Amino acid sequence: MTETLRLKDQPEWVYLMRDLYEFYRRLPAGGSAVIRSHQRKVREAISGVIKVNAELRPQEPSEKPVTAHLQRALDNGRLEKHAHFIRGLETVRARLNWQYGYEKVPRGLERSYAYAELAGPTGPVLTDTVILGLVLFAPGCTYPAHAHDGISESYICLSGAVSENDQGVYAPGSLIFNPPGQKHRITVADTNPSLLCYAWHGPREKLANQKMVFSRK
């Protein structure tokens, strides 16, 4: 029988989880009680993952066309205050499974977008209390309007710059929050890719069966 691999068997994953915890501890909530509550819930979930020494389930590495932009995104991220987190990502980069997450990818998006789960029901760090991951956008990408059923979502911009719903520009170090059911559309600057980490928090059954819903004109 193969012995179960645990989080602390590969310290690089522990460091990533701790760094994500610190993101959600240190980033300001801008005076918003709702965002502050989301940050606390994400921290508590990450703390629980570390405390129980969660199971590690190595995945088959996979790339997508957009990962040709990953090196540039990482290089840009090393210029920011969170450079240590970028260096941590590089220790697991070769083991990431980049995916689309949709049965039918919207036209053009297959070359300009992909995500890689870090922790969650299907992630390399196994948990049903939170989903943590990375999303990579190519320069000039428009990510269609969509919503999450019952899930609170936050993005932390690691490199590049993005706008959500044309209502603001988010540079590296910014946090973007989307409450459950809120439609959001993301656009990316023309000259550089954008790398973000994200956290989804909500009921276990919602996290296990989360689906994207794209808006239609």
N, C-alpha and C positions, 0 to 999 in steps of 0.2 A: 504494500500500500504506500502510495506517495505521501510524504509528510506535507501537511498544509503549510504554505508559505505565509508568513505574517509580516506586517508593516515593518517591525523593527529588525527583521532579517535583512532589509535593504534600506539602510539609513537615509539614502538620498530621497526616498519617498516621505520619511518622517520630516526631513527638513522642509520639503515642499509644503506639507500640511501645516507645519508651524509658521512658515512664511505667509501662507494664506490666512491663517488665524491672525497674524499681526496686521495684515492689510485691514481686516475687518475690525480690529481693535483701534488702529491709529488713524484711519481715514476719517475726516470730519463728516458729520451728518448734516451739516448746514442748518442746524436748528430744527430739523424735522424729526419729530417723535416717531413717525412711521419708519423712516429710514434707519433711525437708531435702533428700533425694535428688530428690524430685519438683520442689521449687523450683529446684534446680540444673539439672535437665533442661529445665524450662520456660525458664529464663534462657538456657541455651545455644541452644535453638531460636529464641528471639526475637532473640538476638545474631546468629544465622546469617541470619535474615530481613533484618535491617538491613544486614549485611555484604555480602550478595549483591545488595542493592538490588532486592528482590523486585518482581515484576510487580504492577501495580495493575490491577484489572479492575472498573471502575465498575459498580454494579448499579442496577437500576431501583428507586427508593425505594418502599417499601410500608409501610403502617401496619396495625395490627390494633386491635380495640376497646380492648385494655388500654393502648395508647399514649396514650389520653386521660389516663392517670395519670403519663405520663413527666415532664411539667413539674414536678409536685409532687415526684417522686423526685429530679430534678436540683436543684431548689431546696433540698431537705433535704440533699443531698450536698454542696452548696457550704458548708455549715456545718461540715464535717468537715476533718480534716487533709489529706485528698486532694482538696481543692477544685480544685487545678490540673488534676487529671485530669478532673474534671467539666467544667471550662471547655474542656478539650481535646475532650471528647465533643461539646460543643455546636457546635464548628466543623465536625463531620461529621454532625450530627444529621439534617439534611435529606437526607442521602444514604444513610441506613440502610435496609436491607431487613428488616423485621420478619416473622418466619415462625413457624409452629407446629412444623414438622419431622416431623409424623406424617401418615400417610395417613388415619387416623381419630382425631380429637381426642377425648379423653374428655369425657363430658357435663359442661357447665359451664365447662370449661377454656378454651374458645374466647374467652371474655370476660375472663379473668383472667390470661392468660399469653401471652407471645411472647418470642422470642429474635432477636437480630441478630448475625450473625457478623462479626467484624472481620478475622480472618486465618484461613486454612485452605484446604482443597482447593476450596471453593466460596465463599470469602470475597472481599471487595474486595482484601485483601492476599493474594496467592496463595502458598501454601506447603503442602507435604505432610508437614511435620515436627511441627506443632502446630496445634491449633484454639483460637482466642481469640475471645471474644464477650461479649455482654451478655444478661442475662435479666431480664425485668421481670415482677413479680407484682403483681396488684391487692391491696388490703387484704382480709384474710380468705381468701385463696386457699389451697387445699390441693392441692399438686402430688403426684400419685399415686406410690406406691413403684415404683421402676424400678432398673435396673442397666445398666452399660456393659460390653460384652464386650471384655476386653483393654485397656481404657482407664483410666488414672489420671486422676481429675478433682479439680479444686479450684475453689471459689467464693471470691471476696472480696466481702464485703458493702460496698456503696457507700452505701446509704441504707436506712432502714427497719430492721426486725428480723425474723429468721426463726428457726425451730427445725427441726432435722433429727432425724427418728425420735423426737421428744419427749425427746431426751437432752441438750438444752442450748439456750441462746438466743444467737444471734450478732448482735451490734450492728455498726454501721459500723466498718470496719477489721479485722474478724475474718476469718480464713481457715478454710474448711471443706474437709476432705480426704476423698475417697472412693476407696479402692483398687479395682482391677478386680473386677467381679462383685458388689460390695457393694450390697445393696438399700438405697435411701434415699428417704425421703418428706419433703417440705418443707411446713411450714405458715407462714403469714405473719400478722403482727400485724393487728388489726382496724381500726386508725385511719389507717395510712399505707401506701402502696405500698412495695415493696422492689425496689431495683435492685442487681443483682450482676454482676460480671464473672466469667468462668470460663475455665479452661484445661483442655484435654484433651491428654494425652500418651500415646503408645503407638506400636506398629508402624504404618508407613505404610499398609499394607493395611487395618488396623483403623480408622484415622482416615478413610480414603476411603469406608468402607462401614459406618460406625457407625449402629446402629439402637437405639432405645429399646425396652426390654422392661418392660411394666407388669405388676406382680404381680396375681394374681387371688385373691379370697377363696375 
